[in-house]
């Protein structure tokens, strides 16, 4: 029993010595440095030095947490986020004020364009057709009369181009960086092309049947060109203009046929007056009257389309505020 007690006491003393030994400095020799025989010593300690505090606070306290990087989610951002936010808000206000002044100037310019565009259309289209005497232009069924009548229609075409350009500039959004495109429906494009092809094919069919002798009396080709040549030329220009406007997605696609079809009625009425001077056959005069009725019908459908489109846009503008209120 005495030896057993002695052994247990010796083990306890050995354990205490090992614990003390762990708390001491551990010296370890490493490989010698190159070209020198000096051995480098490394010190591994488990305890802190007496002059080092027991607890070191490396994180901000609870009071400082609320003020530390309040508006930043990234530690690499500037600490003075309040100052940067105030600077950005002031810069944005200055930018809005500076951009608001040119917008007001553009509004004044657009008001003048609203009057300038219809005035150009009136001066180039209606005034020469209604107030210019036909006798001063028409000299009979010859090339000079055909060119003079075509020149009047070319003047209108230039005015129509200017009018459509001004209308496009008014319909575009004020912000140039905003992407904008207005494409007409496919059904509208299809029926519009059908109406144009019908108005183009009927006169050519009548001319072909007259040349073949099915329609009597015979109408010379020069007389036919004087009566309906400018009409066919302007109709082809309208078809080309509409296809380009559809390709460019211009917002004036809805009113382009209205501009040309209104002048086309004046062209056909002028053809009826010239037909009486040329003593054109009755079937030719009936063809021109049928074309007048056809284009009045098409023009009415185009105006109905304008009214429908205005109603749709007004309905959308009324629905947008309600959607915003519901969605907050």
C-alpha positions in Angstrom: 0.0 0.0 0.0 2.8 2.4 0.8 4.4 1.7 -2.6 1.1 2.3 -4.4 0.6 5.6 -2.6 4.2 6.5 -3.5 3.6 5.7 -7.2 0.4 7.8 -7.4 2.1 10.8 -5.8 5.0 10.4 -8.3 2.5 10.4 -11.2 0.7 13.5 -10.0 4.0 15.3 -9.6 4.9 14.2 -13.1 1.7 15.5 -14.5 2.3 18.9 -12.8 5.7 19.0 -14.2 4.4 18.4 -17.7 1.8 21.1 -17.4 4.5 23.5 -16.2 6.7 22.4 -19.1 3.9 23.3 -21.6 3.7 26.7 -20.2 7.4 27.3 -20.6 9.1 28.5 -23.8 9.7 25.8 -26.4 13.0 26.0 -28.2 13.4 24.3 -31.4 16.4 24.2 -33.7 15.7 24.4 -37.4 17.9 23.7 -40.4 21.0 25.9 -40.6 20.8 28.9 -42.9 22.7 28.7 -46.2 26.3 29.7 -46.2 26.3 30.0 -42.4 26.3 27.6 -39.6 24.0 29.7 -37.5 20.8 27.9 -36.5 17.7 30.0 -36.5 15.5 29.9 -33.5 11.8 30.1 -33.4 9.8 30.8 -30.3 6.4 29.2 -29.9 4.4 30.4 -26.9 1.0 29.4 -25.7 0.5 32.1 -23.2 0.3 35.9 -23.6 2.9 38.3 -22.4 2.3 40.1 -19.2 2.1 43.5 -20.9 -0.4 42.4 -23.5 -4.1 42.9 -22.5 -6.1 39.8 -21.9 -9.0 40.9 -24.1 -8.5 42.8 -27.3 -11.6 44.3 -29.0 -11.1 44.0 -32.8 -14.7 44.7 -33.7 -16.7 47.9 -33.0 -19.0 47.9 -30.0 -22.8 47.8 -30.3 -23.0 51.6 -30.2 -20.5 52.0 -33.0 -22.1 49.3 -35.1 -25.0 51.5 -35.9 -22.7 54.3 -37.1 -20.1 52.2 -38.9 -20.7 52.2 -42.7 -24.4 53.1 -42.4 -25.1 53.3 -46.1 -22.5 51.1 -47.5 -22.6 47.4 -48.2 -19.0 47.2 -49.1 -16.0 47.8 -46.7 -14.0 49.3 -49.6 -16.5 52.2 -50.1 -15.8 55.6 -48.5 -16.8 56.0 -44.9 -18.3 59.4 -45.4 -21.3 58.0 -47.3 -23.6 60.8 -46.1 -21.4 63.5 -47.8 -21.2 61.5 -51.1 -25.0 61.0 -51.1 -25.6 64.7 -50.6 -23.1 65.5 -53.4 -24.8 63.1 -55.8 -28.2 64.5 -54.9 -27.0 68.1 -55.6 -25.5 67.0 -58.9 -28.7 65.3 -60.0 -30.7 68.4 -59.1 -28.3 70.6 -61.2 -28.5 68.2 -64.1 -32.3 68.1 -64.0 -32.5 71.9 -63.9 -30.0 72.2 -66.7 -31.9 69.7 -68.8 -35.2 71.3 -68.0 -34.3 74.6 -69.6 -33.5 73.2 -73.1 -36.7 71.2 -72.9 -38.7 74.4 -72.5 -37.0 75.8 -75.5 -37.8 72.7 -77.5 -41.4 73.1 -76.5 -41.6 76.6 -77.9 -40.0 75.3 -81.1 -42.5 72.5 -81.4 -45.4 74.9 -81.0 -44.1 76.7 -84.1 -43.7 73.4 -85.9 -47.4 72.6 -85.3 -48.3 75.6 -87.4 -45.5 75.4 -89.9 -46.1 71.8 -91.0 -49.8 72.3 -92.1 -48.9 75.6 -93.7 -46.3 73.9 -95.9 -48.8 71.2 -96.8 -51.5 73.8 -97.7 -49.1 76.0 -99.7 -47.6 73.2 -101.8 -50.7 71.1 -102.3 -54.1 72.8 -102.1 -53.3 76.3 -103.3 -51.7 75.4 -106.6 -54.4 72.8 -107.4 -57.4 75.0 -106.5 -56.3 78.5 -107.5 -54.0 77.9 -110.4 -55.9 78.0 -113.7 -55.7 74.7 -115.5 -55.6 76.5 -118.9 -52.3 78.2 -118.0 -50.8 74.8 -117.4 -52.6 72.5 -119.7 -51.8 72.9 -123.4 -53.5 69.8 -124.8 -52.6 66.1 -124.9 -48.8 66.5 -125.3 -45.6 66.0 -123.4 -45.5 69.6 -122.2 -48.9 69.3 -120.5 -47.8 66.0 -118.9 -44.6 67.5 -117.5 -46.3 70.6 -116.2 -49.0 68.6 -114.3 -46.2 66.2 -113.0 -44.3 69.3 -111.8 -47.3 70.4 -109.7 -47.5 67.0 -108.1 -43.8 67.0 -107.4 -44.1 70.4 -105.6 -46.8 68.8 -103.4 -44.6 65.7 -102.8 -41.8 68.0 -101.5 -44.2 69.7 -99.2 -45.5 66.3 -98.0 -42.0 65.2 -97.2 -41.3 68.3 -95.2 -44.6 67.9 -93.3 -43.9 64.3 -92.4 -40.4 65.2 -91.2 -41.8 67.9 -89.0 -44.5 65.6 -87.7 -41.9 62.9 -86.9 -39.8 65.4 -84.9 -42.9 66.4 -82.9 -43.9 62.8 -82.2 -40.4 61.7 -81.1 -39.7 61.6 -77.3 -38.0 64.6 -75.7 -35.2 62.5 -74.2 -32.9 61.5 -77.1 -31.4 58.6 -75.1 -34.8 57.0 -74.8 -35.3 54.2 -77.4 -38.4 54.7 -79.4 -40.0 52.8 -82.2 -43.6 52.7 -83.6 -44.4 49.8 -85.8 -47.9 49.5 -87.4 -49.8 46.2 -87.1 -49.3 43.6 -89.8 -53.0 43.7 -90.7 -52.9 47.4 -91.2 -49.9 47.0 -93.5 -51.6 44.3 -95.5 -54.9 46.1 -96.1 -53.1 49.4 -96.9 -51.0 47.7 -99.5 -54.2 46.0 -100.9 -55.9 49.4 -101.3 -52.8 50.9 -103.0 -52.5 47.9 -105.4 -56.2 48.1 -106.3 -55.9 51.8 -107.0 -52.8 51.1 -109.2 -54.1 48.1 -111.0 -57.5 49.3 -112.1 -56.3 52.2 -114.4 -53.7 49.9 -115.9 -56.3 47.3 -116.6 -58.5 49.8 -118.3 -55.6 51.0 -120.4 -54.8 47.4 -121.4 -58.3 46.6 -122.4 -58.5 49.8 -124.4 -55.3 49.0 -126.3 -56.7 45.5 -127.1 -59.9 47.0 -128.5 -62.3 45.7 -125.9 -63.3 49.3 -124.9 -64.4 51.7 -127.5 -63.8 54.4 -128.5 -60.1 54.1 -128.4 -58.1 56.4 -126.0 -54.5 57.4 -127.0 -51.8 56.6 -124.6 -50.7 60.3 -124.3 -54.2 61.3 -123.3 -54.3 58.5 -120.7 -51.0 59.7 -119.3 -52.1 63.3 -119.1 -55.3 62.2 -117.2 -53.9 59.5 -114.9 -50.0 59.7 -115.3 -49.4 62.0 -112.3 -51.9 60.0 -110.3 -50.0 56.7 -110.9 -46.6 58.4 -110.2 -47.7 59.8 -106.9 -49.3 56.6 -105.9 -46.0 54.7 -106.4 -44.2 57.4 -104.4 -46.7 56.9 -101.6 -46.2 53.2 -101.6 -42.4 53.6 -101.4 -42.7 56.2 -98.6 -44.9 54.0 -96.5 -42.6 51.1 -96.8 -39.6 53.2 -95.7 -41.6 54.7 -92.8 -42.6 51.1 -91.7 -39.0 50.1 -91.9 -37.7 53.1 -89.9 -40.6 52.7 -87.3 -41.5 56.3 -87.6 -44.6 57.4 -85.6 -46.1 59.2 -88.7 -47.2 55.8 -90.3 -50.8 56.5 -89.3 -51.1 59.8 -91.1 -49.0 59.3 -94.2 -51.8 57.7 -96.3 -54.2 60.4 -95.1 -51.9 63.2 -96.5 -51.5 61.5 -99.9 -55.0 60.3 -100.3 -56.5 63.7 -99.6 -54.4 65.1 -102.5 -55.2 62.1 -104.7 -58.9 63.2 -104.6 -57.8 66.6 -106.0 -55.8 64.8 -108.7 -58.8 62.8 -109.8 -61.1 65.8 -109.7 -58.6 67.6 -111.9 -58.6 64.6 -114.2 -62.3 64.9 -114.6 -62.0 68.5 -115.7 -59.2 67.7 -118.1 -61.3 64.8 -119.5 -64.0 67.2 -120.6 -61.4 69.3 -122.5 -59.8 66.2 -124.1 -63.2 64.8 -125.0 -62.3 61.6 -123.3 -64.6 58.6 -123.8 -67.3 57.9 -121.3 -65.7 54.7 -120.0 -62.6 56.8 -119.0 -64.7 59.3 -117.1 -66.6 56.5 -115.3 -63.2 55.0 -114.4 -62.0 58.2 -112.8 -65.3 58.6 -110.9 -65.0 55.0 -109.7 -61.5 55.8 -108.5 -62.8 58.9 -106.7 -65.4 56.8 -104.8 -62.8 54.2 -104.0 -60.3 56.6 -102.5 -63.0 58.4 -100.5 -63.9 55.0 -99.0 -60.3 54.3 -98.2 -59.7 57.8 -96.8 -62.8 57.3 -94.5 -61.3 54.0 -93.2 -58.0 55.7 -92.6 -59.7 58.4 -90.5 -61.6 55.8 -88.6 -58.2 54.2 -87.9 -56.9 57.5 -86.5 -59.9 57.8 -84.3 -59.5 54.2 -83.0 -55.8 54.7 -82.3 -56.5 57.9 -80.4 -59.1 56.1 -78.3 -56.7 53.2 -77.6 -53.9 55.6 -76.4 -56.4 57.5 -74.2 -57.6 54.2 -72.6 -54.0 53.2 -71.9 -53.2 56.5 -70.4 -56.2 56.2 -68.0 -55.3 52.6 -67.0 -51.6 53.3 -66.2 -52.4 55.5 -63.1 -54.7 52.9 -61.7 -52.1 50.2 -62.2 -49.6 52.3 -60.3 -52.0 52.9 -57.4 -52.8 49.2 -57.1 -49.1 48.2 -57.3 -48.0 51.0 -55.0 
